[in-house]
Amino acid sequence: MKLHFYFVRKFLLSFFGLLAAFFVLQALVELVDQVRRFQSFDVSFGGLVQLTLLNVPQGLYQILPLVMILSTIALFLGLARSSELVVVRAAGRSALRALIAPVAVSFLIGVVVVAVFNPIVAATSKGYHDLSQSYRQGGADVLSISAEGLWLRQGGVEGQTVIRAASANPDATVLFDVTFLAYAPSGGPLKRIEAREARLVTGAWELTDATVWPLASGLNPEANVTHSPQLNFPSTLTQERIRESFGAPNAISIWDLPAFIAQLKQAGFSTQRHSIWMQMELAQPLFLVAMVLVGAAFTMRHARGGGTGTAVLASVLLGFGLYYIRNFAQVLGENGQIPVMLAAWAPPAASVLLAWGLILHKEDG
């Protein structure tokens, strides 16, 4: 048991050391990128730092498999160079038993990442999107789904507009039984518009059977109401921006995803993208275990055997290959070409079996 705790300590030191190094490196790169993105906007250096800190967790979350495989490589290379693996074998312990601690720790890290770090990343990603939109447009575009229907907010120099619709098409570019409530830049209400249908075109919403009530101070809304069979309402929204604010899966906590998916189904939207993301997050601990096994398959050897650099390169390349296969399966799942469960769970399971096969082939027990 003491030996397992020793391996756990060394593995955790490698993991958190690499995680801290990647955090610093990614923060510097991200800060430069934010300076480039907002160089034409009036954003202070403090605002750029805030944007950087909000966006870095998402980047770290994406490279966790790389950090895991590099931590495993560092662990077993260190054990090999100090001949500790030789001592373990000489003591009668199988080299495979040395994997128990790293595999168990990687699985627990995966559980903590999904349960704790995922909601943090979701909150920071949403905060980054809202803050960047406020710097660029003067207000964030927000879309949310609830039992009362679809709610959308668009912002611009002309002020904020709150939009509510009873239902919409799958990409939210056509709204039905829709209400627009426009506000002036100073914050006061300007007008209310109700329409049977609103269709997003370039630079505007095309309203059908629209009724307009002016809400400016000093006017009687009912006395000045107007009806129009066709009416254009200015908009800075595009289909891509609606899709971004529509609830990107990585901006929703894993704890809130089931309820959000249920609301999407109730509103008539496609849930394929969010369902595949939720299942992939649940499969994350298994994939991190696969990365540990891949790293161990190439580096759990004596350092004097030579070819250490080749072994490290092979393990990293195989890890990247499995990572991209997992992302490719995600794309296939989002497009509906393969079932959700197969797209989410098959790559991690296959990665574990492949790495375990390599280990069993090289080890004699």
C-alpha distance (Angstrom), angle and dihedral (degrees) to the residues before:
residue distance angle dihedral
M1 . . .
K2 3.80 . .
L3 3.78 89.0 .
H4 3.80 90.8 53.7
F5 3.80 91.1 50.9
Y6 3.80 89.0 49.2
F7 3.79 90.6 54.6
V8 3.81 90.4 45.6
R9 3.80 91.5 53.6
K10 3.79 93.7 49.0
F11 3.81 92.0 45.7
L12 3.81 93.3 49.7
L13 3.81 91.3 48.1
S14 3.80 89.8 53.4
F15 3.80 93.2 45.0
F16 3.80 97.9 49.1
G17 3.79 92.7 39.8
L18 3.80 91.4 55.0
L19 3.81 91.0 42.6
A20 3.82 90.7 54.5
A21 3.81 91.5 47.3
F22 3.81 92.0 50.6
F23 3.81 90.2 46.6
V24 3.81 92.3 56.1
L25 3.80 93.1 43.7
Q26 3.79 93.7 46.9
A27 3.80 92.6 45.9
L28 3.82 91.2 55.0
V29 3.81 92.7 47.3
E30 3.81 91.4 45.0
L31 3.80 92.5 50.1
V32 3.80 90.7 54.1
D33 3.80 89.6 47.8
Q34 3.82 92.4 50.7
V35 3.81 90.5 50.4
R36 3.80 88.8 53.6
R37 3.82 93.9 46.1
F38 3.80 96.5 49.1
Q39 3.78 100.9 33.1
S40 3.82 90.4 112.2
F41 3.81 93.1 49.7
D42 3.78 129.3 74.3
V43 3.81 97.8 -108.2
S44 3.80 121.7 148.1
F45 3.79 123.1 -133.6
G46 3.80 89.1 -108.7
G47 3.80 89.0 55.9
L48 3.79 90.8 50.7
V49 3.80 90.6 50.8
Q50 3.80 89.7 49.5
L51 3.81 90.8 51.2
T52 3.79 89.7 48.6
L53 3.79 94.2 51.4
L54 3.80 90.8 47.7
N55 3.81 93.4 51.8
V56 3.81 100.5 40.9
P57 3.86 96.2 74.4
Q58 3.80 90.6 59.6
G59 3.80 90.9 53.2
L60 3.79 92.1 47.9
Y61 3.79 90.2 49.5
Q62 3.78 91.0 55.2
I63 3.82 94.7 51.5
L64 3.81 96.9 46.4
P65 3.84 91.7 108.1
L66 3.81 89.2 54.9
V67 3.81 91.2 48.9
M68 3.80 89.5 49.1
I69 3.79 95.4 51.9
L70 3.82 92.4 44.8
S71 3.83 90.0 50.0
T72 3.80 90.0 53.2
I73 3.80 91.4 48.5
A74 3.81 91.1 49.7
L75 3.81 91.1 48.2
F76 3.81 97.6 51.8
L77 3.79 95.4 37.9
G78 3.80 88.5 54.1
L79 3.80 91.5 48.0
A80 3.80 90.9 48.0
R81 3.81 95.3 48.9
S82 3.81 92.0 49.8
S83 3.83 89.7 46.2
E84 3.81 90.0 -124.1
L85 3.79 90.8 132.6
V86 3.81 88.5 54.9
V87 3.81 90.0 52.0
V88 3.80 90.7 48.9
R89 3.79 91.0 52.3
A90 3.81 91.8 45.3
A91 3.80 89.8 52.9
G92 3.79 88.4 61.3
R93 3.79 97.8 -103.4
S94 3.76 119.3 134.1
A95 3.78 115.9 -118.9
L96 3.78 86.9 -128.6
R97 3.80 89.7 65.3
A98 3.80 88.1 60.6
L99 3.81 86.4 67.1
I100 3.79 94.1 60.7
A101 3.80 94.7 81.1
P102 3.85 98.3 44.6
V103 3.81 92.2 44.4
A104 3.80 93.0 48.5
V105 3.81 92.4 46.5
S106 3.80 92.8 47.3
F107 3.80 90.6 51.5
L108 3.82 91.5 49.5
I109 3.81 90.4 47.1
G110 3.80 88.3 52.2
V111 3.80 91.5 51.7
V112 3.81 91.9 48.8
V113 3.80 90.9 45.9
V114 3.82 92.4 53.2
A115 3.80 95.5 41.2
V116 3.83 100.1 40.3
F117 3.79 112.6 10.7
N118 3.81 94.5 45.0
P119 3.84 93.9 62.8
I120 3.82 89.7 46.5
V121 3.81 91.4 51.9
A122 3.81 90.4 46.4
A123 3.81 91.4 52.8
T124 3.81 94.5 46.0
S125 3.82 92.2 45.9
K126 3.79 91.1 52.3
G127 3.80 90.6 45.6
Y128 3.81 91.0 50.9
H129 3.81 92.1 50.1
D130 3.81 93.3 48.7
L131 3.81 94.2 45.2
S132 3.80 94.3 46.8
Q133 3.80 90.8 48.4
S134 3.80 90.9 49.9
Y135 3.82 90.4 53.4
R136 3.79 92.7 47.2
Q137 3.81 102.7 36.8
G138 3.79 104.2 18.4
G139 3.80 89.3 -113.2
A140 3.78 139.6 36.7
D141 3.78 124.7 -104.4
V142 3.79 108.1 -130.7
L143 3.78 129.6 -175.6
S144 3.78 122.7 -174.3
I145 3.78 136.3 171.3
S146 3.79 122.8 -141.1
A147 3.78 139.1 158.2
E148 3.83 88.6 -91.1
G149 3.82 92.1 58.4
L150 3.76 136.7 -98.7
W151 3.81 123.0 -23.4
L152 3.79 122.5 -164.5
R153 3.79 131.3 176.0
Q154 3.77 123.3 -163.8
G155 3.80 124.7 -171.1
G156 3.75 136.1 -162.5
V157 3.78 145.0 134.8
E158 3.83 89.3 -69.4
G159 3.80 90.8 60.7
Q160 3.77 137.9 -100.6
T161 3.80 126.8 -45.8
V162 3.79 125.6 -163.7
I163 3.80 114.7 -153.6
R164 3.79 125.8 -166.2
A165 3.81 124.3 -174.7
A166 3.78 131.6 179.4
S167 3.83 90.7 -141.5
A168 3.79 142.3 -14.7
N169 3.79 143.8 -165.0
P170 3.83 117.6 -88.3
D171 3.83 95.4 -87.0
A172 3.83 95.3 39.4
T173 3.80 94.2 -120.5
V174 3.82 92.9 119.0
L175 3.80 116.7 50.4
F176 3.81 126.3 -169.1
D177 3.83 128.4 -151.6
V178 3.76 89.1 6.2
T179 3.80 133.2 -179.4
F180 3.82 124.8 -160.8
L181 3.81 120.2 -161.6
A182 3.81 110.2 -172.4
Y183 3.81 123.1 -161.4
A184 3.79 128.9 -164.3
P185 3.83 120.0 -119.4
S186 3.81 87.3 -103.4
G187 3.79 90.0 58.4
G188 3.79 103.5 -106.4
P189 3.84 121.4 124.6
L190 3.80 116.6 -99.6
K191 3.79 106.7 -178.9
R192 3.76 146.4 -24.1
I193 3.79 122.8 -133.3
E194 3.78 128.1 -170.0
A195 3.80 120.9 -170.5
R196 3.78 138.6 170.8
E197 3.80 91.8 -131.3
A198 3.81 138.0 6.6
R199 3.79 120.7 -163.8
L200 3.81 121.9 -168.2
V201 3.80 114.7 -129.1
T202 3.79 130.9 162.6
G203 3.79 107.7 -53.3
A204 3.81 98.2 -11.3
W205 3.78 150.6 45.4
E206 3.82 114.0 -112.1
L207 3.79 106.0 -141.1
T208 3.80 123.5 -158.5
D209 3.83 121.5 -155.0
A210 3.79 92.5 -0.2
T211 3.81 126.9 -175.2
V212 3.81 118.3 -164.0
W213 3.81 126.7 -158.7
P214 3.85 115.5 -172.3
L215 3.81 111.4 -138.6
A216 3.80 99.7 -174.6
S217 3.78 117.5 132.3
G218 3.81 114.0 -86.9
L219 3.81 96.4 23.1
N220 3.79 128.2 108.5
P221 3.81 104.7 -131.5
E222 3.80 95.4 -155.6
A223 3.79 94.0 46.3
N224 3.80 92.8 50.5
V225 3.80 98.9 40.7
T226 3.82 116.0 136.4
H227 3.81 133.1 -164.0
S228 3.80 125.7 -148.8
P229 3.81 129.1 179.8
Q230 3.81 88.3 -152.6
L231 3.81 127.3 21.0
N232 3.81 134.3 167.4
F233 3.81 118.7 -142.9
P234 3.84 115.2 -166.8
S235 3.80 116.2 -114.6
T236 3.80 137.4 174.0
L237 3.79 91.6 -159.8
T238 3.78 124.3 114.3
Q239 3.77 131.2 -171.9
E240 3.81 90.0 -104.5
R241 3.81 93.2 51.8
I242 3.79 91.1 48.2
R243 3.80 89.5 50.9
E244 3.81 90.0 50.9
S245 3.81 93.5 49.8
F246 3.79 91.6 38.3
G247 3.75 89.5 91.1
A248 3.77 111.3 -74.5
P249 3.81 104.6 -144.3
N250 3.82 93.0 -123.8
A251 3.83 89.2 56.3
I252 3.81 92.4 58.8
S253 3.79 122.5 77.6
I254 3.79 116.2 -115.5
W255 3.81 87.0 -123.6
D256 3.82 91.8 57.2
L257 3.81 97.7 41.7
P258 3.84 98.2 86.7
A259 3.81 92.6 54.1
F260 3.81 91.3 43.2
I261 3.82 91.2 51.3
A262 3.81 90.1 49.9
Q263 3.81 90.3 51.8
L264 3.81 90.6 48.8
K265 3.80 90.3 53.4
Q266 3.78 90.9 48.2
A267 3.81 91.3 51.4
G268 3.80 91.8 48.6
F269 3.82 99.1 -110.4
S270 3.78 126.9 137.2
T271 3.81 112.6 -96.5
Q272 3.81 97.1 -171.9
R273 3.80 95.6 104.3
H274 3.79 95.1 48.4
S275 3.80 94.4 41.8
I276 3.80 93.0 53.8
W277 3.81 90.6 47.4
M278 3.81 92.4 51.6
Q279 3.80 92.8 49.8
M280 3.81 91.5 46.7
E281 3.79 90.1 52.2
L282 3.80 90.3 50.9
A283 3.82 88.5 50.6
Q284 3.83 92.3 49.8
P285 3.86 95.6 97.3
L286 3.81 90.2 54.1
F287 3.80 91.5 50.2
L288 3.81 91.6 50.2
V289 3.81 88.4 52.5
A290 3.80 87.5 52.5
M291 3.81 90.2 53.8
V292 3.82 90.4 53.2
L293 3.80 91.2 50.5
V294 3.81 91.6 48.0
G295 3.80 91.6 51.8
A296 3.79 91.7 46.6
A297 3.80 93.4 47.8
F298 3.82 91.6 65.7
T299 3.81 103.7 30.1
M300 3.82 105.1 36.6
R301 3.80 90.1 98.3
H302 3.79 140.3 95.4
A303 3.79 114.2 -75.9
R304 3.81 92.6 -137.1
G305 3.79 90.6 64.1
G306 3.81 89.3 80.9
G307 3.77 128.3 -139.2
T308 3.79 93.7 86.1
G309 3.79 93.7 142.4
T310 3.79 91.6 50.2
A311 3.80 91.0 49.0
V312 3.80 92.2 50.9
L313 3.79 92.0 47.6
A314 3.81 91.8 48.1
S315 3.80 92.6 50.5
V316 3.82 93.2 48.7
L317 3.80 92.5 46.9
L318 3.80 91.7 48.6
G319 3.80 89.7 48.7
F320 3.81 91.1 51.6
G321 3.80 89.9 47.0
L322 3.80 92.5 53.2
Y323 3.80 90.1 45.6
Y324 3.80 92.7 54.6
I325 3.80 91.9 44.6
R326 3.80 87.0 54.7
N327 3.82 90.7 51.0
F328 3.81 90.8 46.8
A329 3.79 90.0 52.8
Q330 3.81 88.0 50.4
V331 3.81 90.5 55.5
L332 3.80 91.0 48.9
G333 3.79 89.9 49.6
E334 3.81 93.3 48.9
N335 3.81 89.7 51.4
G336 3.79 90.8 50.4
Q337 3.81 94.1 -118.6
I338 3.81 93.0 124.3
P339 3.82 130.7 22.5
V340 3.80 118.2 -86.2
M341 3.80 95.7 -119.6
L342 3.79 92.2 48.5
A343 3.81 92.7 49.3
A344 3.81 93.3 48.7
W345 3.80 103.4 39.2
A346 3.81 106.0 27.5
P347 3.86 97.7 70.4
P348 3.85 95.3 50.4
A349 3.80 92.2 43.8
A350 3.81 92.2 47.3
S351 3.81 90.3 46.9
V352 3.80 91.5 53.6
L353 3.81 92.2 48.7
L354 3.81 92.6 46.4
A355 3.81 93.7 49.8
W356 3.80 92.3 43.6
G357 3.79 89.8 51.5
L358 3.81 90.8 52.7
I359 3.81 90.9 50.0
L360 3.81 93.5 48.9
H361 3.79 90.2 47.7
K362 3.81 92.2 54.6
E363 3.80 99.0 38.3
D364 3.77 125.6 68.7
G365 3.82 92.8 -157.3
